[in-house]
Amino acid sequence: MGNEGLSTDYMKSKLAEAKVHFERALDCKHTEFDDLYPYMIEHPQFFWYKRYVAWSELLTIVKLCKELSLDWAPEFSKQQVDYIERRVMSSKVLDEWFEKNDSKEHVG
């Protein structure tokens, strides 16, 4: 049972990393993706693809948290939880992700 704490801490850190990655992609800031595919910067669809990859990563980590019965929602605003639960990255998600996020991070 000693691995339960490690698993929870590990998943929480991966969730935080995925959130930061997605938010950096939204802000068009440098991410790991830029290092993996530097040639894509020259293409207009790059930023959409970069955001899609980060969104997919975030949804995957949330799915794993759910499967492990870890409470992932406190890390996000109510609005962000709603977007994640819908799973579809729409223009609304891109435009309003930060709009009502008053609590930067949940401290547990």
C-alpha positions in Angstrom: 0.0 0.0 0.0 3.0 2.3 0.2 2.8 3.1 -3.5 -0.7 4.7 -3.2 0.8 8.0 -1.9 3.5 7.9 -4.6 0.8 7.2 -7.3 -1.4 10.1 -6.1 1.5 12.5 -5.9 2.8 11.3 -9.3 -0.6 11.7 -11.0 -1.2 15.1 -9.4 2.2 16.3 -10.7 1.4 14.9 -14.2 -2.0 16.7 -14.1 -0.4 20.0 -13.1 2.2 19.5 -15.9 -0.5 18.8 -18.5 -2.5 21.9 -17.4 0.6 24.1 -17.7 1.4 22.6 -21.1 -2.1 23.3 -22.4 -2.1 26.8 -21.0 1.3 27.5 -22.5 0.0 26.2 -25.9 -3.1 28.5 -25.6 -0.8 31.5 -25.0 1.4 30.4 -27.9 4.4 30.1 -25.6 7.2 27.6 -26.0 6.5 24.0 -25.1 8.1 20.6 -25.6 6.2 20.3 -28.8 8.2 23.1 -30.3 11.4 21.2 -29.7 10.0 18.0 -31.2 8.7 19.6 -34.4 10.6 22.9 -34.9 9.8 22.9 -38.7 6.1 23.2 -37.9 6.5 26.8 -36.7 6.6 27.8 -40.3 3.1 26.5 -41.0 -0.1 28.3 -40.0 -1.8 25.2 -38.7 1.0 24.7 -36.2 -0.7 26.5 -33.3 -3.9 24.6 -33.8 -2.1 21.3 -33.9 0.0 22.2 -30.9 -3.1 23.1 -28.9 -4.8 19.9 -30.0 -1.8 17.8 -28.7 -1.8 19.6 -25.4 -5.6 19.2 -25.0 -5.3 15.5 -25.8 -2.6 15.1 -23.2 -4.7 16.9 -20.6 -7.7 14.8 -21.3 -5.6 11.6 -21.1 -4.2 12.5 -17.7 -7.7 13.4 -16.4 -9.0 10.1 -17.7 -6.2 8.2 -15.8 -7.0 10.2 -12.7 -10.7 9.2 -13.0 -9.7 5.5 -13.5 -7.5 5.7 -10.3 -10.4 7.5 -8.4 -8.2 10.6 -7.9 -10.0 13.9 -7.5 -8.6 16.0 -10.4 -11.3 18.8 -10.4 -9.8 21.0 -7.6 -6.9 21.8 -9.9 -9.3 23.7 -12.3 -12.0 26.4 -12.2 -15.6 25.2 -12.4 -15.7 26.5 -16.0 -12.6 24.5 -16.9 -13.9 21.4 -15.3 -17.0 21.8 -17.5 -14.9 22.1 -20.7 -12.8 19.0 -19.7 -15.9 17.0 -19.0 -17.3 17.9 -22.5 -13.9 16.8 -23.9 -14.3 18.9 -27.1 -11.8 21.6 -27.6 -13.9 24.3 -29.1 -13.2 28.0 -29.9 -15.1 28.7 -26.6 -12.5 26.7 -24.7 -9.7 28.5 -26.5 -11.2 32.0 -25.9 -12.5 31.5 -22.3 -10.2 29.1 -20.6 -8.6 31.8 -18.5 -11.6 34.2 -18.3 -13.1 33.1 -15.0 -10.2 31.3 -13.4 -9.8 33.3 -10.2 -8.1 30.5 -8.2 -4.8 30.0 -10.0 -4.0 26.7 -8.3 -5.7 24.7 -5.6 -3.4 24.2 -2.6 -4.3 21.0 -0.8 
